[in-house]
Amino acid sequence: MPKDDVKTENFRFVGTRPNRPDGLDKVTGRAKFGADASAPGMLHGAIVRSPHAHARIISIDTSKAEALKGVKAVVTRADFATDVTGENWNVLENVMASDTALYDGHAVAAIAANSALVARDAIKLVEITYEVLPHVTDVDAAMADGAPVIRAGTADKSVPAGLHPNVVRYHDSGHGDVEAGFAEADLVIKDHFRTEATHQGYIEPHACLGMLGGDGKGELWCTTQGHWNVQKICSALLGLETSQLRVTASEIGGGFGGKTTVFIEPVALALSRKANRPVKLVMTRSEVFRASGPTSSTSMDVKIGMKKDGTITAAEGVFRLQGGAFPGAPMEMTAMCAFAPYALKNVHQVGYDVMANRPKQAAYRAPGSPMAAFAVESVIDELCGQLGLDPIDVRLKNASKEGTKASYGPRFGRIGLVETLEAAKAHPHYSAPLKPGQGRGISCGFWFNFGGETSVSLALSMDGSVQLMVGTPDIGGSRASLALMAAEELGIPYENIRTTIADTASLGYNEVSHGSRVTYASGLATIEAARDTIKKLCARAAAKWGIDADAVSWEDGCAVPSGPNAGDFDPLPIAKIAASMGRTGGPIVGHYEATPEGAGVSFATHIVDAEVDPETGKTGIVRYTVVQDAGKAVHPAYVEGQFQGGAAQGIGWALNEEYIYGADGRLQNDVFLDYRIPVASDLPMIDTVIVEVPNPGHPYGVRGVGETSICPPLAAVANAVSAAAGVRLHELPMSPPRILEALEKQRDG
Amino acid sequence: MVEVNLWSGLRALADGHETVEVDGSTVGEVLTGLAAAYPGLKDAIDAGVSMAVDGRIIASGLTEPIKPDSEVYLLQQLKGG
């Protein structure tokens, strides 16, 4: 899209902050989430899960469970399709184990019964004989010689010879000569970093209600970020024709990437098919932690060379990501994002995808990028400190701009990193005095963003109000932002538009709500669908006036003659055209289907002040500012919310959140009491600055904003903690025991 | 002919070349040309790749146009959360 075609000013609705359309439903309890559905004759499901980290399944005896009064169906892997291949096979293997339980919590069988209580009693009666196998849960240990092999032969052709079979994919990219670059540097720092797996921590557990008949026709209600994807995967796993399964997305209580795949939905459908009754399945919190998709844990080495003036001469990174007992850890994203904020002549990044006896990782906001930023931005901070340089000036000196050859290869288009750094430097936070015991940290972050298949329909009602139907579940305020864009094009009030998340039978395929794509891609499709509608409205006016359709324009919600030569007619409002549409050609519906490919990449700069209690090791976040390029903030309050949400989750990742596995390979902290996410009292009010450098790939310049905000916080907090405590932490989370240990080591010399 | 830059991990599958030249005026044609000229790349392409064309990242669209003088980079498939 040429830059001139991007509208950047004179907006009437875009950029305003109207009330959220789902607000009343959510505060009154009217909103229906995954677990809120019910159906006549409904059964309740429960899943039998492995208590072992790695064990061969010798036998499964369900006879005692089946004999329990109220039990209506039992399923095992034998009840799923057998001709499943590729990534669908991995998903099926994760949904229901075949011959080996691969992690603590891996599903082995499932039961449907008249009540949830009976179902839970029945799963205790399933007798499974296991042969316990050696296990490994740590990423470095899983790559080491002698580590238990999770599944031999999984590695693809990219993996160099000689690596452990648990290394299943490999990435290597970069340009220039890093050794020559390091030789030019006045100071070179190399450090090793580790991050533990974290969970997205969505408050709503996975929940669904499935109905599948013996005729292969089914209905599924579930909490998901992408119901077309659920339809596609469930159909494959159950051997159904895709269109015979209709999937409806519930209201969603948080996803953050963790609801981009399936865990229990195929199981509910399999139980329903066997029982010939609707089956509801709801995960407990423990099941969510043990058997949904946390992030990868990482082990990383980063080396950066810098001149005394702050010029980065070379950068090198090795990123090892453990993604559970399946391929797919996003190590290529980690590698490609790591050095993207900087214009580097010499850069080299390597990634390893490593399997271990843990649950199959799933996406979590900018998957892979926050860990990379933690390592890279920590080393840059250390270099700035040792060379006595201002951390923002150094980042400005090396910042990627339009035309910069990115660390991952191509040249950047129009980007806004410099603008975020300049705004951060000018922000009062950056120059505010610190109290004793406090430290300030800075970090940049980068994320790609995404487009994806998108289908939107916009239907006029008889009174001129508008039904906007989209296929991307609203995970961050998209119903409001899409209605604002429709209002902008149509020239009618925001309140006259109702945005609905349509089911899979009502629109063409829609890619999952991920990759910060919804406001970008569904927004672009909404604008085009509105323009399609306007063409039809103008044609109706032209017919009424007896002039060419080309002689009619659309202004402020009305058809008007496009000039004095077109004739002298009063403006024809949308409501008048709508009232007679049945008699003037039929219903008026605009639509647009495409795979938009212009999602602009996004950068952010965060400033954080922290204080560390040297007695307890507890870190307090005392001030936090997010500066991020949004391209164009359609609904600024939601954009600010995205910025704050990413920062809050990043603070949790940095300070407290972690998966803790025992020596037996079992997860030890599978409830929120033991897995500590930040609560309101842990956080200051997070300040936000919206930078708007338009994305040329969107009619209004929109860039995705949902993910980039979690890229800088891990490093920004680490840099603040380092400044406050006087000791550098190389491992996340920086929990009180870990900080105390670092302080003690420093005291002991 | 379009010059395609390969990420380092792919070079071993393309006779060690950092860049390769293939015919094609769209993303799909270039990918087809790559797999035909270097069969070792086929598995990686089939597994899913993205392409950066003049700095614009094409996540999946095969019909996106490519000019002979376009800067083209093959990238691993992008995913998000």
Contacts between the chains, C-beta under 8 A, distances in Angstrom:
chain1	res1	chain2	res2	distance
A	156	B	43	6.9
A	156	B	44	7.9
A	156	B	47	7.2
A	157	B	13	6.6
A	157	B	40	7.4
A	157	B	43	5.7
A	157	B	44	7.2
A	158	B	9	4.9
A	158	B	10	7.6
A	158	B	44	6.9
A	170	B	9	5.7
A	171	B	7	7.0
A	171	B	9	5.5
A	171	B	76	6.4
A	172	B	7	6.8
A	172	B	8	3.8
A	172	B	9	4.2
A	173	B	7	4.2
A	173	B	8	5.2
A	173	B	9	7.1
A	174	B	8	6.6
A	200	B	81	8.0
A	256	B	81	6.1
A	257	B	80	7.2
A	257	B	81	2.5
A	258	B	81	7.8
A	260	B	81	6.9
A	330	B	79	6.6
A	332	B	76	4.1
A	333	B	78	7.6
A	333	B	79	7.2
A	336	B	75	7.2
A	336	B	76	7.4
A	363	B	79	6.4
A	363	B	80	6.5
A	363	B	81	3.5
A	364	B	81	5.2
A	365	B	81	4.7
A	366	B	80	7.2
A	366	B	81	6.3
A	367	B	79	6.5
A	367	B	80	7.0
A	367	B	81	5.0
A	408	B	7	7.8
A	408	B	73	7.8
A	408	B	75	6.7
A	409	B	5	5.8
A	409	B	7	6.9
A	409	B	52	6.5
A	409	B	73	3.9
A	409	B	75	6.9
A	410	B	5	7.9
A	410	B	52	3.5
A	410	B	54	7.8
A	410	B	55	5.3
A	410	B	57	7.5
A	410	B	71	6.1
A	410	B	73	4.4
A	410	B	75	7.9
A	411	B	54	7.6
A	411	B	55	4.7
A	411	B	71	6.2
A	412	B	55	5.8
A	413	B	54	8.0
A	413	B	55	4.3
A	413	B	56	6.2
A	447	B	80	7.8
A	448	B	57	6.5
A	448	B	78	5.3
A	448	B	80	7.4
A	449	B	80	7.2
A	450	B	59	5.8
A	450	B	78	5.8
A	450	B	79	7.7
A	450	B	80	4.7
A	451	B	59	5.7
A	452	B	59	6.8
A	452	B	60	7.4
A	514	B	79	7.2
A	514	B	80	4.3
A	514	B	81	5.6
A	515	B	78	6.9
A	515	B	79	6.8
A	515	B	80	2.5
A	515	B	81	7.4
A	516	B	80	6.2
A	517	B	80	6.7
A	595	B	59	7.9
A	595	B	60	6.3
A	595	B	61	5.0
A	597	B	56	6.9
A	597	B	57	7.5
A	597	B	58	4.8
A	597	B	59	6.3
A	597	B	60	7.8
A	597	B	61	4.8
A	597	B	64	5.8
A	598	B	56	6.6
A	599	B	57	7.3
A	599	B	59	7.7
A	601	B	57	7.5
A	697	B	56	7.0
A	707	B	80	6.2
A	707	B	81	6.0
